[in-house]
Amino acid sequence: MVTIAIFSCDPVLRRRLEELLCAEPAVTLAGAANDPSALLRLIEENHVDVVLADAPSREQLSVWRRRHGQMAFVVLLDGSDPEDGLEPLHAGAGAILPRSAEHDEIVAAITAVASGLVVLPRHVLAGLLDGAALAEPSDSDAAAAAQLTPRELEVLAAMADGASNKAIARRLDISFHTAKFHVAAILAKLDADSRTEAVTRAAQLGLVML
């Protein structure tokens, strides 16, 4: 179970995020804060794994990272300028999402960063790669990725780390047969013939960072 704290100065967005995560069984919501000092109190009073932060300044994010380096940060941003996404990334964010991100996108990003992965929009990744061209996923690939459950994303993250089915079972505290079932489901949904192909396709879709 991943424990989340929310930071947003926007009361409407903060309420939406609270409602979204309160209804999500894969996470525990520690609370929501509307100013940096309140967020620090939340973090200090709870064992927070991931902070979902709405447009924090680079300075705020750097301070949080210095004080609580063990946590992961999912940052919500407006706009599509790659430079806007690179700033929080350099300050220590583990995931960048648009403020309009839906439930499944947010939960997937939280699950990924909690497993040590990085989640970036394609335009931010292109900026990080100095504008290098990226292959566009097909509609079928994108549809398959959208069908991955939060648990399958956790298994996918372990696969990206090179974990065997037995190692995945130990990491996620599930049975070997359940791990094997999830791996098979991921391969089928991503239309992959092997674990390597599945991880490569997931990286192209921005689900994992290699």
C-alpha positions as CSV (number, residue, x, y, z in Angstrom):
1,M,0.0,0.0,0.0
2,V,1.3,3.4,-1.0
3,T,0.7,6.4,1.3
4,I,0.0,9.7,-0.5
5,A,0.0,13.3,0.5
6,I,-1.5,16.0,-1.8
7,F,-0.2,19.6,-2.2
8,S,-2.3,22.1,-4.2
9,C,-3.2,25.8,-3.7
10,D,-6.2,25.3,-6.0
11,P,-9.2,24.3,-3.8
12,V,-11.1,22.8,-6.7
13,L,-8.2,20.7,-7.9
14,R,-7.3,19.7,-4.4
15,R,-10.8,18.4,-3.7
16,R,-10.9,16.5,-7.0
17,L,-7.6,14.8,-6.2
18,E,-8.7,14.0,-2.7
19,E,-11.9,12.4,-4.0
20,L,-10.0,10.5,-6.7
21,L,-7.5,9.0,-4.3
22,C,-9.9,8.3,-1.4
23,A,-11.8,6.0,-3.7
24,E,-8.6,4.2,-4.9
25,P,-7.9,0.9,-3.0
26,A,-4.2,0.8,-4.0
27,V,-3.3,3.9,-2.0
28,T,-3.8,5.4,1.4
29,L,-4.4,9.2,1.6
30,A,-2.5,10.8,4.5
31,G,-4.1,14.2,3.7
32,A,-4.0,17.3,1.6
33,A,-2.2,20.6,2.2
34,N,-2.6,24.1,0.6
35,D,0.8,25.5,1.6
36,P,4.3,24.1,1.9
37,S,4.6,24.2,5.7
38,A,1.3,22.3,6.0
39,L,2.6,19.7,3.6
40,L,5.8,19.3,5.7
41,R,3.7,18.7,8.8
42,L,1.7,16.1,6.9
43,I,4.9,14.4,5.9
44,E,6.5,14.5,9.3
45,E,3.3,13.1,11.0
46,N,2.8,10.3,8.5
47,H,4.9,7.7,6.7
48,V,4.4,9.3,3.2
49,D,5.7,7.4,0.2
50,V,4.6,9.8,-2.6
51,V,3.6,13.4,-2.8
52,L,1.2,14.5,-5.5
53,A,2.1,18.1,-6.0
54,D,0.3,20.7,-8.1
55,A,2.7,23.0,-9.8
56,P,5.3,23.4,-7.0
57,S,8.1,25.9,-7.5
58,R,11.6,24.4,-8.2
59,E,12.7,25.8,-4.9
60,Q,9.8,24.2,-3.0
61,L,10.5,20.8,-4.6
62,S,14.2,21.1,-3.9
63,V,13.5,21.8,-0.2
64,W,11.2,18.9,0.1
65,R,13.7,16.6,-1.6
66,R,16.5,17.7,0.7
67,R,14.4,17.1,3.9
68,H,12.7,13.9,2.7
69,G,14.8,12.4,0.0
70,Q,13.3,8.9,0.4
71,M,9.9,10.1,-1.0
72,A,8.9,10.2,-4.6
73,F,7.1,13.2,-6.2
74,V,4.4,13.3,-8.9
75,V,4.1,16.8,-10.2
76,L,1.1,18.2,-12.0
77,L,1.7,21.0,-14.6
78,D,-0.2,23.2,-17.0
79,G,0.9,23.6,-20.7
80,S,3.0,21.6,-23.1
81,D,6.3,23.4,-23.0
82,P,9.1,20.8,-22.5
83,E,11.1,23.4,-20.5
84,D,8.3,23.5,-17.9
85,G,8.5,19.8,-17.4
86,L,12.3,19.7,-17.2
87,E,12.5,22.1,-14.3
88,P,10.7,19.9,-11.7
89,L,12.5,16.8,-13.2
90,H,15.9,18.4,-12.5
91,A,14.6,19.3,-9.0
92,G,13.8,15.7,-8.2
93,A,10.3,14.9,-9.5
94,G,9.8,11.3,-10.4
95,A,6.7,11.9,-12.6
96,I,5.3,14.8,-14.6
97,L,1.6,14.8,-15.5
98,P,-0.8,17.4,-16.9
99,R,-3.2,19.0,-14.4
100,S,-6.0,17.5,-16.4
101,A,-4.7,13.9,-15.8
102,E,-7.4,11.4,-15.2
103,H,-7.7,8.8,-12.4
104,D,-5.9,5.9,-14.2
105,E,-3.0,8.1,-15.3
106,I,-2.4,9.5,-11.8
107,V,-2.6,6.1,-10.1
108,A,-0.3,4.6,-12.7
109,A,2.2,7.4,-12.1
110,I,2.0,6.9,-8.4
111,T,2.5,3.2,-8.7
112,A,5.5,3.7,-11.0
113,V,7.4,6.3,-8.9
114,A,6.8,4.2,-5.8
115,S,8.6,1.4,-7.5
116,G,11.5,3.7,-8.4
117,L,10.5,4.5,-12.0
118,V,10.2,7.8,-13.9
119,V,7.1,8.8,-15.8
120,L,7.3,11.6,-18.4
121,P,5.0,13.0,-21.1
122,R,6.4,12.4,-24.6
123,H,7.1,16.1,-25.2
124,V,9.1,16.3,-22.0
125,L,11.1,13.2,-22.8
126,A,11.8,14.6,-26.3
127,G,13.1,17.8,-24.6
128,L,15.3,15.8,-22.3
129,L,16.7,14.0,-25.4
130,D,17.3,17.4,-27.1
131,G,14.4,17.0,-29.4
132,A,15.3,13.5,-30.7
133,A,12.4,12.0,-32.7
134,L,10.3,9.5,-30.8
135,A,8.2,6.8,-32.5
136,E,4.6,7.4,-32.0
137,P,2.7,4.5,-30.4
138,S,-0.1,3.0,-32.5
139,D,-3.7,3.4,-31.4
140,S,-3.8,-0.3,-30.5
141,D,-0.6,0.0,-28.4
142,A,-2.1,3.0,-26.5
143,A,-5.4,1.2,-26.0
144,A,-3.5,-1.9,-24.6
145,A,-1.5,0.3,-22.2
146,A,-4.7,1.9,-20.9
147,Q,-6.0,-1.6,-20.0
148,L,-3.1,-2.3,-17.6
149,T,-4.3,-2.5,-14.0
150,P,-2.3,-0.8,-11.1
151,R,-1.1,-4.3,-10.1
152,E,0.0,-5.1,-13.6
153,L,1.9,-1.8,-13.7
154,E,3.7,-2.9,-10.5
155,V,4.6,-6.2,-12.1
156,L,5.7,-4.3,-15.3
157,A,8.0,-2.2,-13.1
158,A,9.6,-5.3,-11.6
159,M,9.9,-6.8,-15.1
160,A,11.8,-3.6,-16.2
161,D,14.2,-4.3,-13.3
162,G,14.9,-7.8,-14.7
163,A,13.0,-9.6,-11.9
164,S,12.0,-13.2,-12.5
165,N,8.5,-14.4,-11.7
166,K,9.7,-15.7,-8.3
167,A,11.3,-12.3,-7.6
168,I,8.2,-10.5,-8.6
169,A,6.1,-12.7,-6.3
170,R,8.5,-11.9,-3.4
171,R,8.6,-8.2,-4.1
172,L,4.8,-7.8,-4.4
173,D,3.9,-10.4,-1.7
174,I,1.9,-12.5,-4.1
175,S,2.0,-16.1,-5.1
176,F,4.3,-17.4,-7.9
177,H,1.3,-18.4,-10.0
178,T,-0.3,-15.0,-9.6
179,A,2.9,-13.3,-10.7
180,K,3.1,-15.6,-13.7
181,F,-0.6,-14.8,-14.5
182,H,0.1,-11.1,-14.4
183,V,3.2,-11.4,-16.6
184,A,1.2,-13.4,-19.2
185,A,-1.6,-10.8,-19.1
186,I,0.9,-7.9,-19.7
187,L,2.4,-9.7,-22.6
188,A,-1.0,-10.3,-24.1
189,K,-2.2,-6.7,-23.6
190,L,1.0,-5.3,-25.1
191,D,1.0,-7.8,-27.9
192,A,4.5,-8.9,-27.0
193,D,6.1,-12.3,-27.5
194,S,8.7,-12.0,-24.7
195,R,9.3,-10.1,-21.5
196,T,12.0,-8.0,-23.2
197,E,9.6,-7.0,-26.0
198,A,6.9,-6.1,-23.4
199,V,9.3,-3.9,-21.4
200,T,10.6,-2.2,-24.6
201,R,7.1,-1.5,-25.8
202,A,6.1,-0.2,-22.3
203,A,9.1,2.1,-22.4
204,Q,8.0,3.4,-25.8
205,L,4.6,4.1,-24.3
206,G,6.1,6.0,-21.3
207,L,5.0,3.3,-18.8
208,V,8.5,2.6,-17.6
209,M,11.9,4.3,-17.9
210,L,14.9,2.1,-18.9
